[in-house]
Amino acid sequence: MKVILNADVKYLGEEGDVKDVARGYARNYLYPRNLALPYNDRTVAYFESRKEEIEAKKALKRQEAASLKEKLTNLKIKLNMPAGSNGKLFGAVTNQTIADYLLSQGYEIERKRIEVPGLTIKNTGKYTVTVRLYEAAFAEIEVEVAPQDAPEAEKAEKDAE
């Protein structure tokens, strides 16, 4: 069943997009919440009249994504995680860990938009994490994973000498 989205719908599309969805999804979820309208001549004409407004909203989102990309590419994340002497982490760094850190820094990014190499990081070292922003915009963030007790271990080595 064809519908025109009346608002941005997560995992489906943006306002003004024409999508083919299941009848039950449209009838039970999209229509009651006013998220979509049936695809017919009247609704097509309505959205054609609002086309400039919708494009202006999309341009604003692209601009926000570009500024966020610039901020994120300059960001360097250092995470201190519990690790063994061989550099293997006792846990793992996941996209949720990165999302929590970014939230503490004031960036609200969904964890599903964060792509960690190999899904998880299980060793100390430097990694590059990709964040999907709006449309084709991506930001790459440098993440350094260090052992949590590194300063104490260095101090113990100096005392031993």
MODELLER restraints for C-alpha pairs under 7 A, 6 or more apart:
rsr = mdl.restraints
at = mdl.atoms
rsr.add(forms.Gaussian(group=physical.xy_distance, feature=features.Distance(at['CA:1:A'], at['CA:20:A']), mean=5.29, stdev=0.5))
rsr.add(forms.Gaussian(group=physical.xy_distance, feature=features.Distance(at['CA:1:A'], at['CA:21:A']), mean=5.38, stdev=0.5))
rsr.add(forms.Gaussian(group=physical.xy_distance, feature=features.Distance(at['CA:1:A'], at['CA:22:A']), mean=5.97, stdev=0.5))
rsr.add(forms.Gaussian(group=physical.xy_distance, feature=features.Distance(at['CA:1:A'], at['CA:23:A']), mean=5.76, stdev=0.5))
rsr.add(forms.Gaussian(group=physical.xy_distance, feature=features.Distance(at['CA:2:A'], at['CA:18:A']), mean=6.78, stdev=0.5))
rsr.add(forms.Gaussian(group=physical.xy_distance, feature=features.Distance(at['CA:2:A'], at['CA:19:A']), mean=5.65, stdev=0.5))
rsr.add(forms.Gaussian(group=physical.xy_distance, feature=features.Distance(at['CA:2:A'], at['CA:20:A']), mean=4.44, stdev=0.5))
rsr.add(forms.Gaussian(group=physical.xy_distance, feature=features.Distance(at['CA:2:A'], at['CA:21:A']), mean=6.37, stdev=0.5))
rsr.add(forms.Gaussian(group=physical.xy_distance, feature=features.Distance(at['CA:2:A'], at['CA:38:A']), mean=6.66, stdev=0.5))
rsr.add(forms.Gaussian(group=physical.xy_distance, feature=features.Distance(at['CA:2:A'], at['CA:39:A']), mean=5.51, stdev=0.5))
rsr.add(forms.Gaussian(group=physical.xy_distance, feature=features.Distance(at['CA:3:A'], at['CA:18:A']), mean=5.73, stdev=0.5))
rsr.add(forms.Gaussian(group=physical.xy_distance, feature=features.Distance(at['CA:3:A'], at['CA:19:A']), mean=5.51, stdev=0.5))
rsr.add(forms.Gaussian(group=physical.xy_distance, feature=features.Distance(at['CA:3:A'], at['CA:20:A']), mean=6.37, stdev=0.5))
rsr.add(forms.Gaussian(group=physical.xy_distance, feature=features.Distance(at['CA:3:A'], at['CA:36:A']), mean=6.15, stdev=0.5))
rsr.add(forms.Gaussian(group=physical.xy_distance, feature=features.Distance(at['CA:3:A'], at['CA:37:A']), mean=5.64, stdev=0.5))
rsr.add(forms.Gaussian(group=physical.xy_distance, feature=features.Distance(at['CA:3:A'], at['CA:38:A']), mean=4.64, stdev=0.5))
rsr.add(forms.Gaussian(group=physical.xy_distance, feature=features.Distance(at['CA:3:A'], at['CA:39:A']), mean=4.70, stdev=0.5))
rsr.add(forms.Gaussian(group=physical.xy_distance, feature=features.Distance(at['CA:4:A'], at['CA:16:A']), mean=5.90, stdev=0.5))
rsr.add(forms.Gaussian(group=physical.xy_distance, feature=features.Distance(at['CA:4:A'], at['CA:17:A']), mean=5.67, stdev=0.5))
rsr.add(forms.Gaussian(group=physical.xy_distance, feature=features.Distance(at['CA:4:A'], at['CA:18:A']), mean=4.52, stdev=0.5))
rsr.add(forms.Gaussian(group=physical.xy_distance, feature=features.Distance(at['CA:4:A'], at['CA:19:A']), mean=6.36, stdev=0.5))
rsr.add(forms.Gaussian(group=physical.xy_distance, feature=features.Distance(at['CA:4:A'], at['CA:36:A']), mean=5.46, stdev=0.5))
rsr.add(forms.Gaussian(group=physical.xy_distance, feature=features.Distance(at['CA:4:A'], at['CA:37:A']), mean=5.34, stdev=0.5))
rsr.add(forms.Gaussian(group=physical.xy_distance, feature=features.Distance(at['CA:4:A'], at['CA:38:A']), mean=6.28, stdev=0.5))
rsr.add(forms.Gaussian(group=physical.xy_distance, feature=features.Distance(at['CA:4:A'], at['CA:39:A']), mean=5.77, stdev=0.5))
rsr.add(forms.Gaussian(group=physical.xy_distance, feature=features.Distance(at['CA:5:A'], at['CA:14:A']), mean=6.60, stdev=0.5))
rsr.add(forms.Gaussian(group=physical.xy_distance, feature=features.Distance(at['CA:5:A'], at['CA:15:A']), mean=5.02, stdev=0.5))
rsr.add(forms.Gaussian(group=physical.xy_distance, feature=features.Distance(at['CA:5:A'], at['CA:16:A']), mean=5.26, stdev=0.5))
rsr.add(forms.Gaussian(group=physical.xy_distance, feature=features.Distance(at['CA:5:A'], at['CA:17:A']), mean=5.55, stdev=0.5))
rsr.add(forms.Gaussian(group=physical.xy_distance, feature=features.Distance(at['CA:5:A'], at['CA:18:A']), mean=6.52, stdev=0.5))
rsr.add(forms.Gaussian(group=physical.xy_distance, feature=features.Distance(at['CA:5:A'], at['CA:35:A']), mean=5.90, stdev=0.5))
rsr.add(forms.Gaussian(group=physical.xy_distance, feature=features.Distance(at['CA:5:A'], at['CA:36:A']), mean=4.16, stdev=0.5))
rsr.add(forms.Gaussian(group=physical.xy_distance, feature=features.Distance(at['CA:5:A'], at['CA:37:A']), mean=6.39, stdev=0.5))
rsr.add(forms.Gaussian(group=physical.xy_distance, feature=features.Distance(at['CA:6:A'], at['CA:15:A']), mean=5.17, stdev=0.5))
rsr.add(forms.Gaussian(group=physical.xy_distance, feature=features.Distance(at['CA:6:A'], at['CA:16:A']), mean=6.24, stdev=0.5))
rsr.add(forms.Gaussian(group=physical.xy_distance, feature=features.Distance(at['CA:6:A'], at['CA:34:A']), mean=6.86, stdev=0.5))
rsr.add(forms.Gaussian(group=physical.xy_distance, feature=features.Distance(at['CA:6:A'], at['CA:35:A']), mean=4.94, stdev=0.5))
rsr.add(forms.Gaussian(group=physical.xy_distance, feature=features.Distance(at['CA:6:A'], at['CA:36:A']), mean=4.64, stdev=0.5))
rsr.add(forms.Gaussian(group=physical.xy_distance, feature=features.Distance(at['CA:6:A'], at['CA:37:A']), mean=6.50, stdev=0.5))
rsr.add(forms.Gaussian(group=physical.xy_distance, feature=features.Distance(at['CA:7:A'], at['CA:14:A']), mean=6.24, stdev=0.5))
rsr.add(forms.Gaussian(group=physical.xy_distance, feature=features.Distance(at['CA:7:A'], at['CA:15:A']), mean=4.36, stdev=0.5))
rsr.add(forms.Gaussian(group=physical.xy_distance, feature=features.Distance(at['CA:7:A'], at['CA:35:A']), mean=5.29, stdev=0.5))
rsr.add(forms.Gaussian(group=physical.xy_distance, feature=features.Distance(at['CA:8:A'], at['CA:14:A']), mean=4.07, stdev=0.5))
rsr.add(forms.Gaussian(group=physical.xy_distance, feature=features.Distance(at['CA:8:A'], at['CA:15:A']), mean=4.92, stdev=0.5))
rsr.add(forms.Gaussian(group=physical.xy_distance, feature=features.Distance(at['CA:16:A'], at['CA:47:A']), mean=6.53, stdev=0.5))
rsr.add(forms.Gaussian(group=physical.xy_distance, feature=features.Distance(at['CA:30:A'], at['CA:36:A']), mean=5.38, stdev=0.5))
rsr.add(forms.Gaussian(group=physical.xy_distance, feature=features.Distance(at['CA:31:A'], at['CA:37:A']), mean=6.55, stdev=0.5))
rsr.add(forms.Gaussian(group=physical.xy_distance, feature=features.Distance(at['CA:37:A'], at['CA:43:A']), mean=6.99, stdev=0.5))
rsr.add(forms.Gaussian(group=physical.xy_distance, feature=features.Distance(at['CA:62:A'], at['CA:134:A']), mean=6.41, stdev=0.5))
rsr.add(forms.Gaussian(group=physical.xy_distance, feature=features.Distance(at['CA:65:A'], at['CA:133:A']), mean=5.99, stdev=0.5))
rsr.add(forms.Gaussian(group=physical.xy_distance, feature=features.Distance(at['CA:65:A'], at['CA:134:A']), mean=5.83, stdev=0.5))
rsr.add(forms.Gaussian(group=physical.xy_distance, feature=features.Distance(at['CA:65:A'], at['CA:137:A']), mean=7.00, stdev=0.5))
rsr.add(forms.Gaussian(group=physical.xy_distance, feature=features.Distance(at['CA:69:A'], at['CA:138:A']), mean=6.91, stdev=0.5))
rsr.add(forms.Gaussian(group=physical.xy_distance, feature=features.Distance(at['CA:69:A'], at['CA:139:A']), mean=5.15, stdev=0.5))
rsr.add(forms.Gaussian(group=physical.xy_distance, feature=features.Distance(at['CA:72:A'], at['CA:139:A']), mean=6.30, stdev=0.5))
rsr.add(forms.Gaussian(group=physical.xy_distance, feature=features.Distance(at['CA:72:A'], at['CA:141:A']), mean=6.30, stdev=0.5))
rsr.add(forms.Gaussian(group=physical.xy_distance, feature=features.Distance(at['CA:73:A'], at['CA:139:A']), mean=5.81, stdev=0.5))
rsr.add(forms.Gaussian(group=physical.xy_distance, feature=features.Distance(at['CA:73:A'], at['CA:140:A']), mean=5.60, stdev=0.5))
rsr.add(forms.Gaussian(group=physical.xy_distance, feature=features.Distance(at['CA:73:A'], at['CA:141:A']), mean=5.45, stdev=0.5))
rsr.add(forms.Gaussian(group=physical.xy_distance, feature=features.Distance(at['CA:75:A'], at['CA:141:A']), mean=6.35, stdev=0.5))
rsr.add(forms.Gaussian(group=physical.xy_distance, feature=features.Distance(at['CA:76:A'], at['CA:141:A']), mean=6.39, stdev=0.5))
rsr.add(forms.Gaussian(group=physical.xy_distance, feature=features.Distance(at['CA:76:A'], at['CA:142:A']), mean=5.17, stdev=0.5))
rsr.add(forms.Gaussian(group=physical.xy_distance, feature=features.Distance(at['CA:76:A'], at['CA:143:A']), mean=6.12, stdev=0.5))
rsr.add(forms.Gaussian(group=physical.xy_distance, feature=features.Distance(at['CA:77:A'], at['CA:142:A']), mean=6.22, stdev=0.5))
rsr.add(forms.Gaussian(group=physical.xy_distance, feature=features.Distance(at['CA:77:A'], at['CA:143:A']), mean=4.70, stdev=0.5))
rsr.add(forms.Gaussian(group=physical.xy_distance, feature=features.Distance(at['CA:77:A'], at['CA:144:A']), mean=6.09, stdev=0.5))
rsr.add(forms.Gaussian(group=physical.xy_distance, feature=features.Distance(at['CA:78:A'], at['CA:143:A']), mean=5.89, stdev=0.5))
rsr.add(forms.Gaussian(group=physical.xy_distance, feature=features.Distance(at['CA:78:A'], at['CA:144:A']), mean=4.72, stdev=0.5))
rsr.add(forms.Gaussian(group=physical.xy_distance, feature=features.Distance(at['CA:78:A'], at['CA:145:A']), mean=5.96, stdev=0.5))
rsr.add(forms.Gaussian(group=physical.xy_distance, feature=features.Distance(at['CA:79:A'], at['CA:144:A']), mean=6.20, stdev=0.5))
rsr.add(forms.Gaussian(group=physical.xy_distance, feature=features.Distance(at['CA:79:A'], at['CA:145:A']), mean=4.94, stdev=0.5))
rsr.add(forms.Gaussian(group=physical.xy_distance, feature=features.Distance(at['CA:79:A'], at['CA:146:A']), mean=6.12, stdev=0.5))
rsr.add(forms.Gaussian(group=physical.xy_distance, feature=features.Distance(at['CA:80:A'], at['CA:145:A']), mean=6.04, stdev=0.5))
rsr.add(forms.Gaussian(group=physical.xy_distance, feature=features.Distance(at['CA:80:A'], at['CA:146:A']), mean=4.91, stdev=0.5))
rsr.add(forms.Gaussian(group=physical.xy_distance, feature=features.Distance(at['CA:80:A'], at['CA:147:A']), mean=5.49, stdev=0.5))
rsr.add(forms.Gaussian(group=physical.xy_distance, feature=features.Distance(at['CA:80:A'], at['CA:148:A']), mean=4.57, stdev=0.5))
rsr.add(forms.Gaussian(group=physical.xy_distance, feature=features.Distance(at['CA:81:A'], at['CA:89:A']), mean=6.84, stdev=0.5))
rsr.add(forms.Gaussian(group=physical.xy_distance, feature=features.Distance(at['CA:81:A'], at['CA:145:A']), mean=6.86, stdev=0.5))
rsr.add(forms.Gaussian(group=physical.xy_distance, feature=features.Distance(at['CA:81:A'], at['CA:146:A']), mean=6.25, stdev=0.5))
rsr.add(forms.Gaussian(group=physical.xy_distance, feature=features.Distance(at['CA:81:A'], at['CA:147:A']), mean=5.23, stdev=0.5))
rsr.add(forms.Gaussian(group=physical.xy_distance, feature=features.Distance(at['CA:81:A'], at['CA:148:A']), mean=4.73, stdev=0.5))
rsr.add(forms.Gaussian(group=physical.xy_distance, feature=features.Distance(at['CA:82:A'], at['CA:89:A']), mean=5.99, stdev=0.5))
rsr.add(forms.Gaussian(group=physical.xy_distance, feature=features.Distance(at['CA:82:A'], at['CA:90:A']), mean=5.85, stdev=0.5))
rsr.add(forms.Gaussian(group=physical.xy_distance, feature=features.Distance(at['CA:82:A'], at['CA:147:A']), mean=5.60, stdev=0.5))
rsr.add(forms.Gaussian(group=physical.xy_distance, feature=features.Distance(at['CA:82:A'], at['CA:148:A']), mean=4.84, stdev=0.5))
rsr.add(forms.Gaussian(group=physical.xy_distance, feature=features.Distance(at['CA:83:A'], at['CA:89:A']), mean=4.09, stdev=0.5))
rsr.add(forms.Gaussian(group=physical.xy_distance, feature=features.Distance(at['CA:83:A'], at['CA:90:A']), mean=5.29, stdev=0.5))
rsr.add(forms.Gaussian(group=physical.xy_distance, feature=features.Distance(at['CA:83:A'], at['CA:147:A']), mean=5.16, stdev=0.5))
rsr.add(forms.Gaussian(group=physical.xy_distance, feature=features.Distance(at['CA:83:A'], at['CA:148:A']), mean=6.69, stdev=0.5))
rsr.add(forms.Gaussian(group=physical.xy_distance, feature=features.Distance(at['CA:84:A'], at['CA:90:A']), mean=6.93, stdev=0.5))
rsr.add(forms.Gaussian(group=physical.xy_distance, feature=features.Distance(at['CA:87:A'], at['CA:123:A']), mean=5.63, stdev=0.5))
rsr.add(forms.Gaussian(group=physical.xy_distance, feature=features.Distance(at['CA:87:A'], at['CA:124:A']), mean=5.32, stdev=0.5))
rsr.add(forms.Gaussian(group=physical.xy_distance, feature=features.Distance(at['CA:88:A'], at['CA:122:A']), mean=6.11, stdev=0.5))
rsr.add(forms.Gaussian(group=physical.xy_distance, feature=features.Distance(at['CA:88:A'], at['CA:123:A']), mean=4.49, stdev=0.5))
rsr.add(forms.Gaussian(group=physical.xy_distance, feature=features.Distance(at['CA:88:A'], at['CA:124:A']), mean=6.46, stdev=0.5))
rsr.add(forms.Gaussian(group=physical.xy_distance, feature=features.Distance(at['CA:89:A'], at['CA:122:A']), mean=5.31, stdev=0.5))
rsr.add(forms.Gaussian(group=physical.xy_distance, feature=features.Distance(at['CA:89:A'], at['CA:123:A']), mean=5.34, stdev=0.5))
rsr.add(forms.Gaussian(group=physical.xy_distance, feature=features.Distance(at['CA:89:A'], at['CA:124:A']), mean=6.82, stdev=0.5))
rsr.add(forms.Gaussian(group=physical.xy_distance, feature=features.Distance(at['CA:91:A'], at['CA:122:A']), mean=6.98, stdev=0.5))
rsr.add(forms.Gaussian(group=physical.xy_distance, feature=features.Distance(at['CA:92:A'], at['CA:120:A']), mean=6.09, stdev=0.5))
rsr.add(forms.Gaussian(group=physical.xy_distance, feature=features.Distance(at['CA:92:A'], at['CA:121:A']), mean=5.54, stdev=0.5))
rsr.add(forms.Gaussian(group=physical.xy_distance, feature=features.Distance(at['CA:92:A'], at['CA:122:A']), mean=4.93, stdev=0.5))
rsr.add(forms.Gaussian(group=physical.xy_distance, feature=features.Distance(at['CA:93:A'], at['CA:120:A']), mean=5.58, stdev=0.5))
rsr.add(forms.Gaussian(group=physical.xy_distance, feature=features.Distance(at['CA:93:A'], at['CA:121:A']), mean=4.92, stdev=0.5))
rsr.add(forms.Gaussian(group=physical.xy_distance, feature=features.Distance(at['CA:93:A'], at['CA:122:A']), mean=6.63, stdev=0.5))
rsr.add(forms.Gaussian(group=physical.xy_distance, feature=features.Distance(at['CA:94:A'], at['CA:116:A']), mean=6.72, stdev=0.5))
rsr.add(forms.Gaussian(group=physical.xy_distance, feature=features.Distance(at['CA:94:A'], at['CA:119:A']), mean=6.68, stdev=0.5))
rsr.add(forms.Gaussian(group=physical.xy_distance, feature=features.Distance(at['CA:94:A'], at['CA:120:A']), mean=4.85, stdev=0.5))
rsr.add(forms.Gaussian(group=physical.xy_distance, feature=features.Distance(at['CA:94:A'], at['CA:121:A']), mean=6.59, stdev=0.5))
rsr.add(forms.Gaussian(group=physical.xy_distance, feature=features.Distance(at['CA:95:A'], at['CA:111:A']), mean=5.50, stdev=0.5))
rsr.add(forms.Gaussian(group=physical.xy_distance, feature=features.Distance(at['CA:95:A'], at['CA:114:A']), mean=5.61, stdev=0.5))
rsr.add(forms.Gaussian(group=physical.xy_distance, feature=features.Distance(at['CA:95:A'], at['CA:115:A']), mean=6.56, stdev=0.5))
rsr.add(forms.Gaussian(group=physical.xy_distance, feature=features.Distance(at['CA:95:A'], at['CA:116:A']), mean=6.04, stdev=0.5))
rsr.add(forms.Gaussian(group=physical.xy_distance, feature=features.Distance(at['CA:96:A'], at['CA:111:A']), mean=5.42, stdev=0.5))
rsr.add(forms.Gaussian(group=physical.xy_distance, feature=features.Distance(at['CA:99:A'], at['CA:109:A']), mean=6.29, stdev=0.5))
rsr.add(forms.Gaussian(group=physical.xy_distance, feature=features.Distance(at['CA:99:A'], at['CA:110:A']), mean=6.72, stdev=0.5))
rsr.add(forms.Gaussian(group=physical.xy_distance, feature=features.Distance(at['CA:99:A'], at['CA:111:A']), mean=5.42, stdev=0.5))
rsr.add(forms.Gaussian(group=physical.xy_distance, feature=features.Distance(at['CA:102:A'], at['CA:108:A']), mean=6.82, stdev=0.5))
rsr.add(forms.Gaussian(group=physical.xy_distance, feature=features.Distance(at['CA:113:A'], at['CA:131:A']), mean=5.64, stdev=0.5))
rsr.add(forms.Gaussian(group=physical.xy_distance, feature=features.Distance(at['CA:113:A'], at['CA:132:A']), mean=5.09, stdev=0.5))
rsr.add(forms.Gaussian(group=physical.xy_distance, feature=features.Distance(at['CA:114:A'], at['CA:130:A']), mean=5.94, stdev=0.5))
rsr.add(forms.Gaussian(group=physical.xy_distance, feature=features.Distance(at['CA:114:A'], at['CA:131:A']), mean=4.54, stdev=0.5))
rsr.add(forms.Gaussian(group=physical.xy_distance, feature=features.Distance(at['CA:114:A'], at['CA:132:A']), mean=6.46, stdev=0.5))
rsr.add(forms.Gaussian(group=physical.xy_distance, feature=features.Distance(at['CA:115:A'], at['CA:129:A']), mean=5.94, stdev=0.5))
rsr.add(forms.Gaussian(group=physical.xy_distance, feature=features.Distance(at['CA:115:A'], at['CA:130:A']), mean=5.11, stdev=0.5))
rsr.add(forms.Gaussian(group=physical.xy_distance, feature=features.Distance(at['CA:115:A'], at['CA:131:A']), mean=6.13, stdev=0.5))
rsr.add(forms.Gaussian(group=physical.xy_distance, feature=features.Distance(at['CA:116:A'], at['CA:129:A']), mean=5.13, stdev=0.5))
rsr.add(forms.Gaussian(group=physical.xy_distance, feature=features.Distance(at['CA:116:A'], at['CA:130:A']), mean=6.74, stdev=0.5))
rsr.add(forms.Gaussian(group=physical.xy_distance, feature=features.Distance(at['CA:117:A'], at['CA:129:A']), mean=6.64, stdev=0.5))
rsr.add(forms.Gaussian(group=physical.xy_distance, feature=features.Distance(at['CA:124:A'], at['CA:145:A']), mean=4.84, stdev=0.5))
rsr.add(forms.Gaussian(group=physical.xy_distance, feature=features.Distance(at['CA:124:A'], at['CA:146:A']), mean=5.38, stdev=0.5))
rsr.add(forms.Gaussian(group=physical.xy_distance, feature=features.Distance(at['CA:124:A'], at['CA:147:A']), mean=6.62, stdev=0.5))
rsr.add(forms.Gaussian(group=physical.xy_distance, feature=features.Distance(at['CA:125:A'], at['CA:144:A']), mean=5.68, stdev=0.5))
rsr.add(forms.Gaussian(group=physical.xy_distance, feature=features.Distance(at['CA:125:A'], at['CA:145:A']), mean=5.25, stdev=0.5))
rsr.add(forms.Gaussian(group=physical.xy_distance, feature=features.Distance(at['CA:125:A'], at['CA:146:A']), mean=6.57, stdev=0.5))
rsr.add(forms.Gaussian(group=physical.xy_distance, feature=features.Distance(at['CA:126:A'], at['CA:143:A']), mean=5.72, stdev=0.5))
rsr.add(forms.Gaussian(group=physical.xy_distance, feature=features.Distance(at['CA:126:A'], at['CA:144:A']), mean=4.37, stdev=0.5))
rsr.add(forms.Gaussian(group=physical.xy_distance, feature=features.Distance(at['CA:126:A'], at['CA:145:A']), mean=6.29, stdev=0.5))
rsr.add(forms.Gaussian(group=physical.xy_distance, feature=features.Distance(at['CA:127:A'], at['CA:142:A']), mean=5.90, stdev=0.5))
rsr.add(forms.Gaussian(group=physical.xy_distance, feature=features.Distance(at['CA:127:A'], at['CA:143:A']), mean=5.15, stdev=0.5))
rsr.add(forms.Gaussian(group=physical.xy_distance, feature=features.Distance(at['CA:127:A'], at['CA:144:A']), mean=6.28, stdev=0.5))
rsr.add(forms.Gaussian(group=physical.xy_distance, feature=features.Distance(at['CA:128:A'], at['CA:140:A']), mean=6.30, stdev=0.5))
rsr.add(forms.Gaussian(group=physical.xy_distance, feature=features.Distance(at['CA:128:A'], at['CA:141:A']), mean=5.61, stdev=0.5))
rsr.add(forms.Gaussian(group=physical.xy_distance, feature=features.Distance(at['CA:128:A'], at['CA:142:A']), mean=4.73, stdev=0.5))
rsr.add(forms.Gaussian(group=physical.xy_distance, feature=features.Distance(at['CA:128:A'], at['CA:143:A']), mean=5.98, stdev=0.5))
rsr.add(forms.Gaussian(group=physical.xy_distance, feature=features.Distance(at['CA:129:A'], at['CA:140:A']), mean=5.60, stdev=0.5))
rsr.add(forms.Gaussian(group=physical.xy_distance, feature=features.Distance(at['CA:129:A'], at['CA:141:A']), mean=5.17, stdev=0.5))
rsr.add(forms.Gaussian(group=physical.xy_distance, feature=features.Distance(at['CA:129:A'], at['CA:142:A']), mean=6.38, stdev=0.5))
rsr.add(forms.Gaussian(group=physical.xy_distance, feature=features.Distance(at['CA:129:A'], at['CA:143:A']), mean=6.86, stdev=0.5))
rsr.add(forms.Gaussian(group=physical.xy_distance, feature=features.Distance(at['CA:130:A'], at['CA:138:A']), mean=6.66, stdev=0.5))
rsr.add(forms.Gaussian(group=physical.xy_distance, feature=features.Distance(at['CA:130:A'], at['CA:139:A']), mean=5.74, stdev=0.5))
rsr.add(forms.Gaussian(group=physical.xy_distance, feature=features.Distance(at['CA:130:A'], at['CA:140:A']), mean=4.54, stdev=0.5))
rsr.add(forms.Gaussian(group=physical.xy_distance, feature=features.Distance(at['CA:130:A'], at['CA:141:A']), mean=6.34, stdev=0.5))
rsr.add(forms.Gaussian(group=physical.xy_distance, feature=features.Distance(at['CA:131:A'], at['CA:138:A']), mean=5.63, stdev=0.5))
rsr.add(forms.Gaussian(group=physical.xy_distance, feature=features.Distance(at['CA:131:A'], at['CA:139:A']), mean=5.10, stdev=0.5))
rsr.add(forms.Gaussian(group=physical.xy_distance, feature=features.Distance(at['CA:131:A'], at['CA:140:A']), mean=6.22, stdev=0.5))
rsr.add(forms.Gaussian(group=physical.xy_distance, feature=features.Distance(at['CA:132:A'], at['CA:138:A']), mean=4.71, stdev=0.5))
rsr.add(forms.Gaussian(group=physical.xy_distance, feature=features.Distance(at['CA:132:A'], at['CA:139:A']), mean=6.61, stdev=0.5))
